[in-house]
């Protein structure tokens, strides 16, 4: 799996949890600002590199 795909799944899971808890919707992956997507991508790469 590519980091971009992992980042999308993580964002979708986090969004679902937020909605289930009644928190503010952050929007879909395509709707969030680019700086948010960059942050999630960066965190994904960091975490996957640390898991090896």
C-alpha positions in Angstrom: 0.0 0.0 0.0 1.3 3.5 -0.8 1.5 6.2 1.8 -1.2 8.2 0.0 -3.6 5.3 0.3 -2.8 4.8 3.9 -3.3 8.5 4.6 -6.7 8.4 2.9 -7.8 5.4 5.0 -6.6 7.0 8.2 -8.4 10.3 7.4 -11.6 8.4 6.6 -11.4 6.4 9.9 -10.7 9.5 11.9 -13.6 11.3 10.2 -16.0 8.4 11.0 -15.0 8.4 14.7 -15.4 12.2 14.9 -18.9 11.9 13.4 -19.8 9.1 15.7 -18.8 11.2 18.7 -20.9 14.1 17.4 -17.8 16.2 16.7 -17.4 18.6 13.8 -17.0 17.0 10.4 -13.6 17.6 8.9 -14.8 16.7 5.4 -13.7 14.1 3.0 -10.0 13.7 1.9 -10.7 15.7 -1.2 -12.4 18.5 0.7 -9.8 19.1 3.4 -7.2 21.8 2.8 -3.9 20.7 1.2 -1.9 21.4 4.4 -4.0 18.9 6.3 -3.4 16.2 3.6 0.3 17.0 3.7 0.3 16.6 7.4 -1.4 13.2 7.3 0.9 12.0 4.5 3.9 13.1 6.5 2.7 11.3 9.7 1.9 8.2 7.6 5.4 8.1 6.2 6.9 8.7 9.7 4.8 5.9 11.3 5.4 3.3 8.6 9.1 4.0 8.6 9.2 3.5 12.4 7.3 0.3 12.2 9.9 -1.4 10.1 
